[in-house]
Amino acid sequence: MMQHAAFDAAAQNPPPGKLNIDHVAHFVPHIDTASAALEQAGFTLTPFSEQSHRLEPGGPLTPAGAGNRCVMLREGYLEFLTPTGDTAIAQQLRNSIQRYTGLHLIALGTVAPDIDHARLAKNGFSPLPPVALQREIGTAEGSGTARFTVVRVPPGTMAEGRIQYCQQHTPELLWQPRWLEHRNHARGLAAVMICVANPQEAAQRYARYTGLLAQVSGTQWRIDTQRGALLFVTQAALEKQFGITTPALPWIAGYVLTSDSLSATRDALDAARCDVSELGNRLLLRWPGAVGGSILFQQAGTALPALS
């Protein structure tokens, strides 16, 4: 695998006043089946971890009813979340999975969740009280407690899924060097593809949600963060450009990952007999049903695709 310079986990957090695409999450019914598909495609996975939360500051720590495995990238990460109990969070996961298995969550990285909460309230999104999440993570020295502050809005407020803010308090526990190298040469999370009936409406709504500018070029609407973009695309465009069939609308269809070496990515995916197609200077990986959605791989430093 390609060797990298020293990695600074703290750099995963955006500068004050900025946002980034921290991670996206697939909701999956069977984590073992999803894990097998991920490992086949050449991803290094973190161990399974149960989540706990405090619903109010200083309140008791209780099981969230969900657990995950992650693919840690040098820029952002991918989460694979599964219900494990009988809680409100677990039921939300199951309800989403009934619509489709796949991407249901976009987490916007922040270092000022209080400011994000205030903006959401001002713009009519009725945010819920911030939630303190944590989970235990093994380290080379033993273990540690990864901690996050999450700002959410009521289920259904954003029809596309759980669009939330996430402040990473312990990035050094998540982005451990041993998890950053992948056989398929995946490097970073560059964009999220959101399939909607009306890209202009969705982009302008997300602009109010994020406080960022919605931009249009031709018929392509997008929002750029400090690191990573939201790309709004129609069902017809996905079908035309990628041959992707939409299971439901709206739908978080997939994401763009950068690669250190696109030819090495292709070799790894071909050797694993993954469902991959070459699209000019990009590769399209269609996940099996146990994972859901698609990945568009492109060489690091390449401009994002125009999805229109």
N, C-alpha and C positions, 0 to 999 in steps of 0.2 A: 504494500500500500504506500501511497505518497506520504512523505514525511513533511510535517508542518512546523512552523515556528512556534515558540512558546504561546500558550493559550491563556487569555485573561478572561476568566468566567465573569468577572464584574462588568465587563464590557457588554454583556448580554442585556443589561438594563439600559434604556435610552437616557439621553441627557435630560435634565430637568426641563419641563415644558414641552417635551417631545413624546411621541408614541412610536412603537414599532409593532411588527407582527411577532409576538412572543412565541405562540404555538397554535396549532390546530388540533382538534381531537376527533377521532373516529369513535362512535358508540358501537360496540360489538357485543353480540350475545354470548359468544364463546371465545374467551381470551386465548385458550390453547390452540384452537384452530386458526385464529388470526395470527398468533405468534409464529406458527409453522409457515404460513404464507410470507410473513415478513422476513423470517430467517432465510427462506428459500430465495427471496429477491435480493439477498445480500446485505440486509440491515443488521447491525448490532443492537440488541435489545437490553434495556435495563431489567432487573428482576421485578417480579410482580410485587406491588405495594398497595396495601389497604389505606384508604384515606380517612382522616378524622377532621372534625371542625368544631369551632366555637361559634354559636349563633349570635352571641353578644359578647362584647369585651369583658373579659374576666369570668365568663360563664364556663360551665363544665365542658370538657372535651368529650365529644360523642362520635361514634362511628357514622361516617357519611353514607354508608351503604353502597360504596363504589370502590373499585380498585383499578390500577392501571399498570401498563408497561409503556415505556417510551423509547423513541428513537431520538437520541441527542445529536444534534448537528452543530457545526461550528457557528452557525447563525440560526438561532431558533431551535424548535424541536417539534416532533410529532408525538401525540399522545393517543393511546388506545385504551379506552375507558369501558368498563363493564360493570353492570349492577351486581352487587353481592349480598344485599340485605333487603329489608322491608322498611325503607325510609322514603321521604318525599323525593330526595335526589334520585334514589334507585328507580322510583316509579316514573320520574321524568325521563330517565334513560330508556326504560322499557317502552314508554309511549313513543319516544323518538324512533327507536328501533322498529316499532310496528310500521312506521312510515317507510323507512328504509334503513338498512345497515350501511353505515358510512359516516361521513363528516357531518357533525351537528354543532360544532363549537369552534369559534374563532376567539382567541385571547389576545387582546391588545396590551402590549407591555407598557408599563407606566412606573414612575417613581412618585407620583402625586395622586393616589386614588381619591383623596378628598376633593381635589379640584375636578377630577373627572365626575365624581358623584354630584357635585354642585352643578356642573354643566348639564348633566343628564336631567336633573330636577328642573333646571331653568328651561330646558327645551322640551319638557312635557313627557319624558320617558319614565317617570315615577320609579327611580331606582330603589332597590331593596337596601337595607342596611348592609354595610360592608361585612364580609365574612372572613374570619381567620381560618385558613386551611393548613393542615400539616400532614406529613407522612414520614415514616422512618425510612432511611436510605442507608444501605451499607457503604462503607468507605474502605480504603486500603488499610486504615488504622483500626476499624471497628464499625461504628455506625454513627449516624447523625440524624437530626430532625430537620427536614426541609420545611420551610414556612413560607406561606403566601398570603397576601391580602387580595381578595377578589371582590369586585363590584359587579353586580348583576342587575338586570331588570326583570320584572315579572314574566314568567313563561308566556310565550305568545306575543309579547310586545314587539319583538323582531321576528317576523315570520320565518326568516331563513334559519334560525336556530338559536343557540345560546351564544350571544355576542357579548363578551364580557371584558372587563379590565383585570389585569393581573400584575401585582407588584411582587417581584422575586426578592425575598429577604435573604435567601441563602443560595445564590446562584452557584457557588463553588461546590455545593453538594449535588446539584443536578448535572452540571457540565463537567463531569469527571473525565480526565483525559482517556481513561480506559474504554469509554463508551463513544468516543468521537470518531473513530475510524471504522469505515464500512467497506465491505468487499465490493460494493457497487460504486464506490467513490462519491457518494452523496456528500454534499458540503453544507448547503444552506437552504432555508425556506425563503424563497424570493417573492412569492405571490400566492394569493388564494383566488380561485375561480368560483364566482357566485352566479348561479344560473337563475334568472328571474324573468318574469313576463315583461317588465318595464324597467330596463337598466337606468334610465334617467331618474325615475322616481326613487329607485333603490339607492343610487349613488348620492342623490341629494339628501335622502333620509340619513344615510351613514355619515354624510358631511355634518349634519346637525348633531349626530351621536358622538362623533369624534372631535368636532371642532376643526377638521381638516378640509382642504379644498377638494371639491369634486371637479374633475377635469374631463373634457371630452375631446377626442380627436376623431373626426369622421363620425362614426356611430359608436365608437368605443368609449365607455365611461370607466373611469378609474379613480382611485384615491391612493396617493403615495404617502407612506409613513416614513419615519427616519430610516427604517430598514424593512423593506417589504411593501407590497402593494395589494390592494383589493381590486380585482378585475370583475366587472359586471357584464354578463354575457347572456344572450338569449338561447333558448332551446334550439332554435333553427341554426344559430351559429355553431353550437357544439356539434350538431349533427353534420353540418356541412364541412367543417374543418377537421373534425376528429372522428366522425362516425360514432359519436357517443349518444346512446339513448337515455333520455331523462326519465328517472323512475317517478318523480313527483316535482311539482313546482310549489314554492321555490325549493332550490336544491344547492347545497354547497358541493360543487361537482368534483373538485380536486384542488391541486396546488402545483406550483412550479418549484422544482428543486434545482439548485445549481450542482454541477458536477466538477470535480477537479480534472477529470479526463472523460469526455463523453464517449470516446472509443472504448475505454476500459469499462465504462458503465454498460455499454452495449454488449461487450464480451461477457460480462458477469450475468446480465439478464438472459442472454441467449443460452449460456451454459446451464442456467437454472430452469430453462424452458418456461420462462414467464411469457405472458401475453403482452408482447411489446411490438410497436410499429415505429418505423423511421419516418419522421415528418420533416424533411429538409434537414436543418441543423438541430433538430430536437428529436427526442424519443418519447413516445407515449406508452406508459405502462398502465394497463387496465387491471385493477385489483380484482381478485375473485370475490364471490359473494360474501365470504366470511369477513372481508375487510371493507369493501365497497369504495367506489370512487376511482379516480385516476391520478397518476402523477405525470407531469410533463417535465422531463429532464432537459436541461440545457447547459452548455459550457459556462462556467463562471465567467462573468464579465460581459455576457451577451445581453442585449436589450430584451425586455419582455415582449411576448408575442402580442399582436393586435388581434383581439378576439371579436370580430364583427363580420 
